[in-house]
Amino acid sequence: MSNATLKIDLSAIAANWRALDGQSDVETAAVVKADAYGLGVAPVAKTLAGAGARHFFVALAEEGMELRRALGPGPVISVFSGHMPGDAEMIRAGNLTPMINSLDQLLTHVEALPGHPFGIQLDSGMNRLGMEPNEWAALRDIALAQQPTLVMSHLACADEPQHPMNEMQLKVFEEMTQGIDAPRSLAATGGLLLGRKYHFDLTRPGVGLYGGLPFIDAVPVVTLDVPVIQTRDVAPGESVGYGNDWQAERLTRVATVAAGYADGLMRAMAPKARFTHEGRPVPVVGRVSMDLITVDISSLPETPTSLQLLGQHQSIDTLAGFAGTIGYEVLTALGARYDRQYQS
Ligand SMILES: *Cc1c(COP(=O)(O)O)cnc(C)c1O
């Protein structure tokens, strides 16, 4: 067996949810879109429900259906993309709550499923999803008469606490929701960490649950160990991998490990990336192939049977930094070939 092992620590996910829940006095939901950020929506959501989460968010109605099958009838499942054409039957059968983004969606929803719960998504400045202030001003009374279960918006720069955009969006959201009875929500992980003013009635953390920044105190969740298939000595002047990109300057012991860009380990990370062995860093040499990566293990006293890419010594955000991306992308890119092992 040569596929790499991706260990997912469910107790760490539960601990991260509890820690974030402890940072506010309001309800803490859980965002499990994109298959719980690539970690597996059924085991992750069941763990979060066990920890106390009662409200879950997904991006698409299809994801909501899968989540409903995993969780059963109790928890609220809200859908960020709202009510899209063709969604009515899923929203009804899965008892999903679409976060309505526009007049069009509101009409679609009340026509297809009169009386079915919905929320409202407002655009407080990010210009991505939700009703803009003028659209909302025109629709507000009609929409509120239908008693939305939640009114929410999303922050663009919450991972930068000093960014003036945070206060600006807070002000816009407060103005747009002044005097309404429906519960309100503005904060994802970053907003939750900005403090009380941003909490309103419900927070919606995602990445922090999975061990990612900006939740610096998160417990690490994923460990990725990649088996060594073969090792060899590369003489000075010889090269390694596609394009002869890397050339040995001295006698180098090279290990070839069984994962590559088809497993979500991006080619862009190669020049800076390192694996670790019992905490010692060992650099990647040459290009990342589809199924293989080559690593200089000359500094190790013995030949390892596997090398670690994610774990105690290297976080998802460290790995993201090698590739010039973010922990979110590293997590959601993790491929389908790993042997996923859940620890509780
Ligand atoms: C993804 C998402 C979240 C969760 O964000 P994190 O930064 O992962 O905590 C919350 N709300 C909305 C609208 C989102 O799209």
PDBQT file of the ligand as one rigid body, heavy atoms in Angstrom, charges set to zero:
ROOT
HETATM    1  C1  LIG A 401     -16.890  30.346   4.299  1.00  0.00    +0.000 C 
HETATM    2  C2  LIG A 401     -17.776  31.285   5.012  1.00  0.00    +0.000 A 
HETATM    3  C3  LIG A 401     -17.760  31.359   6.423  1.00  0.00    +0.000 A 
HETATM    4  C4  LIG A 401     -16.706  30.685   7.242  1.00  0.00    +0.000 C 
HETATM    5  O1  LIG A 401     -15.515  31.419   7.096  1.00  0.00    +0.000 OA
HETATM    6  P1  LIG A 401     -14.156  31.064   7.842  1.00  0.00    +0.000 P 
HETATM    7  O2  LIG A 401     -13.238  32.163   7.474  1.00  0.00    +0.000 OA
HETATM    8  O3  LIG A 401     -13.722  29.749   7.286  1.00  0.00    +0.000 OA
HETATM    9  O4  LIG A 401     -14.443  30.989   9.294  1.00  0.00    +0.000 OA
HETATM   10  C5  LIG A 401     -18.729  32.143   7.034  1.00  0.00    +0.000 A 
HETATM   11  N1  LIG A 401     -19.635  32.848   6.305  1.00  0.00    +0.000 NA
HETATM   12  C6  LIG A 401     -19.635  32.842   4.962  1.00  0.00    +0.000 A 
HETATM   13  C7  LIG A 401     -20.646  33.651   4.221  1.00  0.00    +0.000 C 
HETATM   14  C8  LIG A 401     -18.707  32.069   4.266  1.00  0.00    +0.000 A 
HETATM   15  O5  LIG A 401     -18.711  32.079   2.919  1.00  0.00    +0.000 OA
ENDROOT
TORSDOF 0
